Amino acid sequence: MNVRHLCVSLSMLLVFSMAGGATAAILYSDNFNVDSSANWTVNIAPSTPAAVATQQQATFAYDYSALGIPPAPGSGDTLGLRLRANIPGSAASPVTTRPGQTLSGLSVSPTGQNFGTNYEATFYAWSNFNGAPNASGLADNANSEGGTNNVMFAIGTSGTVPLVVGNTGLAASPAAMDAIGFATTGDGGITNDYRIYPKSGTFVPGTDPAYSASAFGNANSNTNAFYQSLFGTHTAPAGQQAVATAEYGSDAFPTQAGATQAGAFGFAWHKVTLTKLNNIVTWNVDDARVATYDASALTLGGNNIGLGQSDVNTSTTRHPVLLFTVFDNLVVSDVPEPASSLVLLVGLASGMIRRRGRRAA
């Protein structure tokens, strides 16, 4: 093989390597088909009053087909992990009278895991909510009677603290953000629907280029053209209105009718990918880059992941059975570092060129 052919071949190998050609080892996985709660740590905030703990719920091996939700991509079943937050009354005895409670939520992490410096978590998430009891249904998040919740995805956590956020900041102690957290609302119900929390209770403003959507305006809002193109609109599964009526039969109009606001995360299975490559953390949804954050100035809490659900405020929902997020088909794998492949390939090329030069002399 001459040097020219060698360089072409090495270039092709480099492209293949940087495109993910190297085989990634699976470090952890859970399809939630069985009760794997013994392998997970559930972190709840705030810690007081004591009743708050009973108002949050993580249900493993939950059969989401009861709410008309189809199997997640890659699944032959409808079992997953369901998270619910700030349940009116309690998870054991929910009520529909919307009692005032406390800003609260929970996050879950694989117990005692350290996935190293470079790793990636991929999973599917479905965010469910109730719409407004008027002619707008799912499109009216302002009058949904408590239908707005946060969904949290985090990477770089210790796995031992509650990654619980409200509308703009953290819930009360012991809520903490020891990771790079990414939050969104299912219904697009607040001004800041898409947020990056860089090991802080303060999120990155929507003008920051860390968000891909910042090129199109306010990157925190679901009205941004980037999110509207990526997520579009969706409708609730057939049968959810019957569930809503059985739970609370005094709605003036069907809460589950109509379509979501464009750019909202809810009512569809979305593939979520969190990647940490040295200090660069990325958030992809449906294989589209949503955010990139350089964490080189931060000391993260650990090398674990977190999945979470929280309310955006203290008010509770009229339809607790409909307000949740389901996760399915979680896989955490290592990420071969592109730079190491580059060094190896360049070294091979240099050696071949030097040997050819000596022979020619």
N, C-alpha and C positions, 0 to 999 in steps of 0.2 A: 504493500500500500504506500503510495507517495504521500508527501507532506500535505499536498492540496486535498487529496481525498481524506486524509486523516483529520484535517481541520474541519472539513464539511461534516464528517461523521461525528466528531466531538461536539460540533455546534448542535447537531440534531439531538445528541444525547443530553446536552445541557438544556435545550428547550424542553425535552421530555421530562427531565428531572425537575425543572422549575414549574412545570405544569402539573406536577404531582405524580410523575411516573414512578417514583420510589414507593415501595409498598409501606403503608403505615400500619404499625402494630396496634391492635385494639387493646386499650388499657382498662376499659370498663364498659359494661353495657347493661341495659335493663329495658325489657319490653313491657314491663309491668303486668305481665300475664298472671303472675302469682303475687301474693302478699309479700313483698320484699321490704317491708317497713323496717325490719331488723337491720337492714344494711344502710339505712338512711338516718340522718339527724334532722329533726324538725326543730326549727328555731322560731319562736313567737315573740312579738313585741306589740305593746309594751308589757312589762312584767306585772304591773298593777293597774287596775284592781285584778284580783285573782280570776274573776269571771271572764277576763279577756281570753284566756287560754281555751275556754270552752266555746268561744265564738269563732275560732279558726279551725280548719279541718283539712287534713291530708288523707285521702283515701286511695290506697294502693289496690290494683286489680279492680278498679271501678268499671262497670259495664256501661259505657256511655251511649250504647244503642237505645237505652231507655228514653233518651232525649232526641232520638232520631238522627244522631250523628253517625255518619258512615265510617268505616274503618280508616284509620290513618294510612297514608301511602306506605306500601310495603307490609301491611298487616293483613292477616287472614282472620282477624278477630276484632272485637270492639272493647278490649280491656286496656286501661291506661291509668295514669295517676291524675286524680282530680284534686285541685286546691280551691278552697273557699275561704273568704276573709270577711270579718266583721258581720257574721251571720246574725240577723236580728233575733234576740232571745238567746239561743245557743244552737250549736250544730245538732244536739240531741233533740231539742224542742224549738225549732224555728217558728217565728210568728210573722204575721203580715201587717202588723200595726205600726211598723217603722219606729220602734223605740230609739231614743237617742243613746248612742254608745260612745266608744272611744276610737279615735283613729288607730287602726290596728291592721295586722297582717302576719304573714309567716313566710319563711323560705325553707327549702329543704336542700340538703347536700349529701352526697355519698359519704358515709362515715369514715373518717380517718384517711382520706385519700390525698396523695401528693402525686400529681400527674407530671411533674417536672417543669422544665423551662419552656418547652415547645409542645403544645398540645391543642387539640381541637375537639369541641363537643358539637354533635349534630343530633337534633331531635325534631319532633313535630309538635306543634302547639295549636290548640283550638280555643279561642276565647269566646265565651257565651255571655249574653246579657239580656236584660229585658228592656224593651222600648217604652215609649210613652203611651198612656191609655187615651190617645186621640187619633185623628185620622192619619197622622204622619207615622205612627208606629215606631219602627226601628230607626227611622231617620231623625227623630226628635230626641236627642240626648239631653237637652236642657230640661225636659219635663218627664224624664224616665222614672222618676220616683226612686232614685238611688241605684240606677243601673250601671253606673260608671265605676270600674275597678281598674287597678294597675296590674299588669303582668310584668314580672321581672326576670331578666336573664343576666347572670353574672359569671365572670371568670376572674380567677386570681384571688379567691376568697379562702379563708381558713376553714370555712364550712361549719363554724361554731358560733357565728353571730347572726342575728335576724337582719336580713337585707330587706327592710320594710320602709317604703317611701309613701308619702301622701301626695298632695297636689303639687307641691313644689319642694318639700324637704322631707327629712326623716320623721318617722313616728317617734314616740317617746322611748326612753331607755327601756331595754338595752339595744334598741335598734342601732345599727352601725353600718357603714359602708366601707368594708375593708378590701374591696375589689373594684374592678371596673364593671359597673352595673349599667344595664340597658333596660329602660322601662318604656312601656307603651300602654295605652288604654285600648280596651276592646272596641268601644263605641265611638272613639274620637270625642269624648265628652268634656275635655278641658282644653285650655288654650295650649298647653304644653303636652301634646300627646306622645311625642317621641323625644326621649331624653337620654343623655349620657351622664352617668354619675361617676366621676373619676376619683374613687376612694374618698368620697365627700358627700355630704348631704346637700350640696349645691350642684345643680346640673349645668352642663355646658350650654350656653345660649345658642339659639337657632341660627345666628349669623356666622358661627364658627365653621371653618371648612372641614372640621372633623366629621361633619354630617355630609353625606353625598347630596342631600336635598338642599344644602345651603346655596347652591348655584341657582336655585329656582325661587328663592324667597325665604321666609321663616321656616327653618327646618324642624322646628318643634311642633308645628301644626299639621293636622291631617288634611288641611285644605291645600297644602303644598302640592304642586303638580307632580312631583316625583312620587309621592305616596299614592296619589290618586291614580297614576298610571300603573304603579306596582300592585296595588291592592284592589282597585276598582270598587264595585259594590256587591253585596251578597244578601241573601234572604235566609230566614230561619228555616230549619228543617221542618218538614210536615209533621204535625203532631205536637209541636211545642206550644201551640195556642191552646190545645186541649189541656196540656199540663198546666199552663198559666191560669186557665179558667178554673180548673180543679183546685188550685192552690188559693186563688183569690178571685172570686166570681163577681166582684163589683166594678170591674173596669168598664168605663163607658165605651171603649173601643178595644179591638185586639192589640195587645202590646207587641205581639210577634209578627205583625203584618208589615208589608212594605219591604223596602231594602235599606241597608245600612248607608250611612254617609260615605261618599267616595273617599278613599284614603284611610278608612278605619280598618283595624287589624282583625275584627271579629268575624265570626261565622264562616270560617274556612280553615282547612288544615294548611298551616304554613311550615315550611322547612326552615328551621333556625340553625345557623352555624356560628359558633363563637370560636375564634382562633387566637392563640397567643404564640407569637414567634419572637422570642427574646422579649423586647419591650413593646412590640407593636401588637395591639389588640384590635381585632376586627369583628364586626357584627354584620352577618349576611342574612337576608330573608329571601327564600325562594331563589337562591343563588345570585341575588343582586346585593351589591355592597351598600349597606345602609350607613355604616359609620366606621371610621378608623381612628384609633386613639394611640398616641405615643405616651406610654407610661414610664419612660425612662427616669423621670424626676420623682417617681413614687416608689414607696416600698409597700408592695401589696401584702395582704394578710396571709396568703398561702398560694398553693397551686391546685385549688379545687374549684368546683363550679357550684352555682346556686340557681334554683328555680323558685320563683316566688309569686305571691298574690297578695294584694293589699287594697284597702279602700282609699279613695282620694280625699275623704273627709270623714267626719264623725257620724254623718247620717247613714241610715241603713236602708236596705232595699225592700220594696213591696213584694218582690218575687225571689226569695232566697234560693229556691230550687233551680232557678235559671241563671244565676250569677256565679260563674266559676271559670276556671281554665283547666283543660285536660292536656296532659303531656303524654307522648308515646314514642317508642322506638329510639331511646337514647343510646348513643354510642360515643365514647370518648377514645380518641386515638392519638398517638404521637404524631408529630409533624417533622419530617426530615428537613433539616435546615438547608435552604438553597445554596447558601454561601459555601458550605462544606463540599457540595457537589461541584461548584465552580472551581474551588481550589484543586480538587482532585483532577478534574478534567484538564485544567490549564497546566497542571504539573505533568500530566501524561503527554500533552502536546509539546511542552518545552523539552522534555526528555527525548522524544522522538526527533525533534528538530536538531538538538545538539548532537545526537548520534549520527544523524544524516550528514551534518556539517563536518564531523570528524572523518567520516568515510570519504567525503568529496575531497578533503585536503590530502 
